[in-house]
Amino acid sequence: MKSRNLSFKGLACEPDGRLPKNACCEVILRLAPDIEAVIRGRVVRTTNRETAIDFTAMDPESFSHLRKIVEYHAPQPEILLGELAQPAFPLSRPRILEFPRKRRS
């Protein structure tokens, strides 16, 4: 699946009929054969034009990879520091139920 827009908060990508609105999912950004960022998310919009995923959780290593990708592609990377200083979500945001991570063979 090809991404169209990637940020600290989420991802917009090509539409995927397997991902209905409100579905929990896992986004895997493969950076090299042995390097990947694994990010949990929830589908917030799905149309015939795109699927939008809101990120809900990631480990520190995945965040480090995501940060580098977003900073590299940002026209003004210094503006991103302000985004990192502010919480992306309100503290009263309802918690998404966890789902088990699939094992890769």
GIUR-V255740 format. One record per residue. RES is the residue in three letters. PHI is phi in whole degrees, 0 to 359 (NA if undefined). NEAR is the number of other C-alpha atoms within 12 Angstrom. Layout:
# GIUR-V255740
RES PHI NEAR
RES PHI NEAR
This chain:
# GIUR-V255740
MET NA 18
LYS 264 18
SER 274 20
ARG 245 17
ASN 206 21
LEU 231 26
SER 220 29
PHE 295 35
LYS 268 30
GLY 183 32
LEU 212 36
ALA 247 30
CYS 216 28
GLU 304 22
PRO 297 24
ASP 220 24
GLY 297 18
ARG 282 16
LEU 246 27
PRO 285 21
LYS 305 22
ASN 76 19
ALA 288 27
CYS 279 27
CYS 211 33
GLU 231 27
VAL 260 33
ILE 242 25
LEU 262 25
ARG 273 18
LEU 261 15
ALA 199 10
PRO 307 8
ASP 244 8
ILE 231 15
GLU 212 21
ALA 253 27
VAL 248 27
ILE 231 32
ARG 274 32
GLY 206 34
ARG 223 32
VAL 287 32
VAL 254 25
ARG 204 26
THR 216 25
THR 226 19
ASN 285 14
ARG 258 14
GLU 196 25
THR 243 33
ALA 245 36
ILE 239 38
ASP 264 34
PHE 288 33
THR 243 32
ALA 195 30
MET 199 27
ASP 278 16
PRO 302 13
GLU 295 16
SER 296 25
PHE 297 28
SER 299 19
HIS 295 26
LEU 300 32
ARG 301 25
LYS 297 20
ILE 297 23
VAL 296 27
GLU 297 23
TYR 298 16
HIS 267 16
ALA 282 18
PRO 295 10
GLN 226 12
PRO 302 17
GLU 297 15
ILE 292 14
LEU 296 22
LEU 301 16
GLY 296 13
GLU 296 18
LEU 289 19
ALA 284 11
GLN 258 14
PRO 298 14
ALA 285 19
PHE 227 19
PRO 297 9
LEU 296 9
SER 270 8
ARG 301 10
PRO 297 9
ARG 281 13
ILE 274 18
LEU 296 15
GLU 287 16
PHE 229 15
PRO 292 10
ARG 278 14
LYS 285 10
ARG 276 5
ARG 264 4
SER 258 3
